[in-house]
Amino acid sequence: MSFIRFTNRVMNPAWIQSIEIMPSAYKIIMSNPHTDGFILFSSGSIHTTNMPIWITKEKEPADYEKMTKWMEKNAF
């Protein structure tokens, strides 16, 4: 498994749940293995919170280009 190295983070692509492609930004939704919830008298709720990562062409041009190349090579 190869990781994607950005300016301020290293991302494991195995944890990518989805990528929303916008004209000048990517919204990457990462899976979260942690669950939260409660059970009370055989009833309750369990949920997870997915973490979005924003990569914009304006603020992070090098990271935006790296993600574009990664998607061209691996995802699309």
N, C-alpha and C positions, 0 to 999 in steps of 0.2 A: 504494500500500500504506500503510495507516495502522497506526501502532504503538499498543500499549496502554501507557499510562503509569501505573505504580504508585508507591507511596510511595518505594520504594528501588530501582526498576529500570524500564527501558523494554523491552518485549518485542515482538518481531516475530511476529505471529500466523502468518506463513507457515512458521515453524519449529516450530509445535505439531504433535506427532505424535499425541498422544491426551490426553484429559482424563478422569481418574477422579473421579466425582462422589460425594461422601460427604455425610452429613447436615449437617456443619458445616465441611467443608473441600473444597478442590479439589487434586488432585495432577495437575500439568500436566507431561507428558513432552515435552521438547524434543528435536528431532533434532540430531544432532551430525555435521557434515560431515567430521570428522577420523577417519581410520582408523588402526589400529595392527595390527601383526602381523609375521610372519616367513615366509620361504620358504627351504627347505633341501632340495636335491636333488629338485626338482619336487614337493615336498610342503610344507605349511605351514598357517598359519591367519591369517585377517584378521577383525578385529572392530571394532565401534564401541561407544562407551559413551553411552547416552542420559542426559540430565541431568533429574532431577525438580525441579520447583519446587512447594513447598507454599504454599498460601494458606488460612489458617484464619480462621474467623469470629471466634474469640476473640482471636487475636493481631493480625490485620490486618482489622478490620471494614470499613474504607473500601475496601481492595483486594478483599475478598470481594464486596462489593456491586458494585464496578466489573466484576469478572469475571462475576458473575451477569447483569448488564445486557448485557455484551458477548455472552454466550452466547445470551441471549434474542433479541438483535438479529441475530446473525450465524450462529450454529451450530445453533440448534434452532428 
